[in-house]
Amino acid sequence: MDKTIKEIDNMVLQITSTVDCNALELLVSEYVASIQQIIEDKIEDQIKIAQNAFPLLTLPFPTPQAIIKWLGKLIMGDAFLQLQSYIKQAQEIIQLSKDVVKLINAVSHIEETLKACLITIEAETLGKIQAAVTAQIQPILDKVNETQNLINTLTTVSLDGLLLDTSSPESFLNSVDTKLAVLQSAISNITPEDIAVPIPPA
């Protein structure tokens, strides 16, 4: 993702510093296409993560208690790996949304130059690009929340105060900075004896 950030920063720099009309028209066209491809790639990555989700994320019935606890620890480890994948994806999509805004702002700042060069870029096109990346944020935050809540239900050790805040992109990023390491430590210290044995359905 750092490469993508640098690419977009370079796009912004080139767009704002180019004065040749032909070169500017080519840059704007290329960068709009590049951003659209980056967004499509991110969406594809998100789909792959969902498809590769660990299938064993619930405890089976009936199973002897000792095996349930052993399976629970195994499942928790898998679930946390899945959570880490979702967190990484969420961070990247949120950062991409910020970078897209940065590029759109750069295009807006050279509006007079674009007009002078007779270069037309529809505001609707830029709006669609921004909407496309923004639309990916909440679904991946929902996956983060769903997975961390699953982990919390698997253990008798309450993780309530350590769960990440997925109420907004900024709250999520802040909670990753302040809570993720503590949450990871708490999960790694859970033993099979801490696994909650589920009550069989009546």
C-alpha positions as CSV (number, residue, x, y, z in Angstrom):
1,M,0.0,0.0,0.0
2,D,3.0,2.3,0.6
3,K,3.7,2.0,-3.1
4,T,0.2,3.1,-3.9
5,I,0.5,6.1,-1.6
6,K,3.7,7.2,-3.3
7,E,2.2,6.7,-6.7
8,I,-0.7,9.0,-5.9
9,D,1.6,11.6,-4.3
10,N,3.6,11.5,-7.5
11,M,0.4,12.0,-9.5
12,V,-0.5,15.0,-7.4
13,L,3.0,16.5,-7.8
14,Q,3.0,16.0,-11.6
15,I,-0.5,17.3,-12.2
16,T,0.1,20.5,-10.1
17,S,3.5,21.2,-11.7
18,T,2.8,20.4,-15.4
19,V,2.1,23.5,-17.6
20,D,2.2,21.8,-21.1
21,C,-1.4,21.3,-22.2
22,N,-0.7,18.1,-24.1
23,A,1.2,16.5,-21.3
24,L,-1.4,17.6,-18.7
25,E,-4.2,16.1,-20.7
26,L,-2.4,12.8,-21.0
27,L,-1.6,12.8,-17.2
28,V,-5.2,13.5,-16.1
29,S,-6.5,10.8,-18.4
30,E,-3.9,8.3,-17.2
31,Y,-4.3,9.1,-13.6
32,V,-8.1,8.8,-13.6
33,A,-7.7,5.4,-15.2
34,S,-5.0,4.4,-12.7
35,I,-7.1,5.3,-9.7
36,Q,-10.0,3.4,-11.1
37,Q,-7.8,0.3,-11.5
38,I,-6.4,0.7,-8.0
39,I,-9.9,0.7,-6.6
40,E,-10.9,-2.3,-8.6
41,D,-7.8,-4.2,-7.4
42,K,-8.7,-3.3,-3.8
43,I,-12.3,-4.6,-4.2
44,E,-10.9,-7.8,-5.7
45,D,-8.5,-8.2,-2.7
46,Q,-11.4,-7.7,-0.3
47,I,-13.4,-10.4,-2.1
48,K,-10.4,-12.8,-2.0
49,I,-10.0,-12.3,1.8
50,A,-13.7,-13.0,2.3
51,Q,-13.5,-16.1,0.1
52,N,-10.4,-17.4,2.0
53,A,-12.1,-17.0,5.4
54,F,-11.4,-19.9,7.7
55,P,-14.4,-22.3,7.4
56,L,-14.1,-23.6,11.0
57,L,-15.3,-20.6,13.0
58,T,-18.0,-22.2,15.1
59,L,-17.8,-25.0,17.7
60,P,-19.5,-28.4,16.8
61,F,-22.0,-30.5,18.7
62,P,-21.8,-32.9,20.3
63,T,-18.1,-33.0,21.4
64,P,-16.5,-33.9,24.7
65,Q,-15.6,-30.8,26.7
66,A,-11.8,-31.3,26.5
67,I,-12.0,-31.5,22.7
68,I,-14.3,-28.5,22.5
69,K,-11.7,-26.4,24.5
70,W,-8.9,-27.6,22.2
71,L,-11.0,-26.8,19.1
72,G,-11.9,-23.5,20.6
73,K,-8.3,-22.5,21.0
74,L,-7.6,-23.6,17.4
75,I,-10.6,-21.7,16.1
76,M,-9.6,-18.6,18.0
77,G,-6.2,-18.6,16.5
78,D,-7.7,-18.9,13.0
79,A,-10.3,-16.2,13.8
80,F,-7.5,-13.8,14.9
81,L,-5.6,-14.4,11.7
82,Q,-8.7,-13.5,9.8
83,L,-9.3,-10.5,12.0
84,Q,-5.7,-9.3,11.2
85,S,-6.4,-9.7,7.4
86,Y,-9.6,-7.6,7.7
87,I,-7.8,-4.9,9.8
88,K,-5.0,-4.6,7.2
89,Q,-7.5,-4.4,4.4
90,A,-9.6,-1.7,6.2
91,Q,-6.5,0.4,6.9
92,E,-5.5,0.2,3.2
93,I,-9.0,1.1,2.0
94,I,-9.3,4.1,4.4
95,Q,-5.8,5.3,3.4
96,L,-6.7,4.9,-0.3
97,S,-9.9,7.0,0.2
98,K,-7.8,9.8,1.7
99,D,-5.4,9.6,-1.2
100,V,-8.2,9.7,-3.8
101,V,-9.5,12.9,-2.1
102,K,-6.0,14.3,-2.3
103,L,-5.8,13.7,-6.0
104,I,-9.3,15.0,-6.6
105,N,-8.4,18.2,-4.7
106,A,-5.2,18.5,-6.9
107,V,-7.3,18.3,-10.0
108,S,-9.7,20.9,-8.6
109,H,-6.9,23.3,-7.8
110,I,-5.8,23.4,-11.5
111,E,-9.3,23.9,-12.8
112,E,-8.4,27.1,-14.5
113,T,-5.4,25.5,-16.2
114,L,-7.6,22.7,-17.4
115,K,-10.0,25.2,-18.9
116,A,-7.2,27.1,-20.6
117,C,-6.0,23.9,-22.1
118,L,-9.5,22.9,-23.1
119,I,-9.3,19.7,-21.0
120,T,-12.6,18.5,-19.7
121,I,-12.9,16.1,-16.8
122,E,-16.4,15.6,-15.6
123,A,-17.1,16.3,-11.9
124,E,-19.4,13.3,-12.0
125,T,-16.4,11.1,-12.9
126,L,-14.4,12.3,-9.9
127,G,-17.4,11.8,-7.7
128,K,-17.9,8.3,-8.9
129,I,-14.3,7.5,-8.2
130,Q,-14.5,8.8,-4.6
131,A,-17.9,7.1,-4.0
132,A,-16.4,3.8,-5.3
133,V,-13.6,3.7,-2.7
134,T,-15.7,5.1,0.1
135,A,-18.3,2.4,-0.5
136,Q,-15.7,-0.3,0.4
137,I,-15.0,1.1,3.9
138,Q,-18.1,0.1,5.9
139,P,-18.3,-3.5,4.6
140,I,-14.8,-4.2,5.7
141,L,-15.3,-2.5,9.0
142,D,-18.4,-4.7,9.5
143,K,-16.2,-7.7,8.9
144,V,-13.7,-6.5,11.5
145,N,-16.5,-6.0,14.0
146,E,-18.1,-9.4,13.2
147,T,-14.9,-11.3,13.6
148,Q,-13.7,-9.6,16.8
149,N,-17.2,-10.2,18.3
150,L,-16.9,-13.9,17.4
151,I,-13.5,-14.1,19.1
152,N,-15.1,-12.5,22.2
153,T,-17.8,-15.1,22.4
154,L,-15.3,-17.9,22.2
155,T,-13.7,-17.1,25.5
156,T,-14.7,-16.6,29.2
157,V,-12.1,-13.8,29.3
158,S,-14.0,-10.6,28.5
159,L,-12.4,-8.6,25.7
160,D,-15.1,-6.0,25.6
161,G,-12.8,-3.1,26.6
162,L,-10.2,-4.1,24.0
163,L,-12.3,-4.4,20.9
164,L,-11.7,-2.0,18.0
165,D,-14.0,0.9,17.4
166,T,-15.6,0.4,14.0
167,S,-18.1,3.2,14.2
168,S,-16.2,5.4,11.8
169,P,-12.9,5.2,9.8
170,E,-11.1,7.7,12.0
171,S,-12.3,5.9,15.2
172,F,-11.1,2.6,13.7
173,L,-7.7,3.9,12.9
174,N,-7.3,5.5,16.4
175,S,-8.4,2.3,18.1
176,V,-5.9,0.2,16.0
177,D,-3.1,2.5,17.3
178,T,-4.2,2.3,20.9
179,K,-5.8,-1.1,21.3
180,L,-4.6,-3.6,18.7
181,A,-1.4,-4.6,20.4
182,V,-3.2,-5.1,23.7
183,L,-6.0,-7.1,22.1
184,Q,-3.4,-9.3,20.4
185,S,-1.6,-9.9,23.6
186,A,-4.8,-10.7,25.5
187,I,-5.8,-13.2,22.8
188,S,-2.4,-14.9,22.7
189,N,-2.6,-15.4,26.5
190,I,-5.9,-17.3,26.3
191,T,-5.5,-20.9,27.2
192,P,-7.8,-23.9,26.4
193,E,-9.3,-23.6,29.9
194,D,-10.4,-20.0,29.0
195,I,-12.5,-21.3,26.1
196,A,-16.2,-20.9,26.6
197,V,-18.0,-24.3,26.3
198,P,-21.2,-23.7,24.2
199,I,-24.5,-24.8,25.5
200,P,-26.1,-27.3,23.1
201,P,-29.3,-26.2,21.6
202,A,-32.5,-27.7,23.2
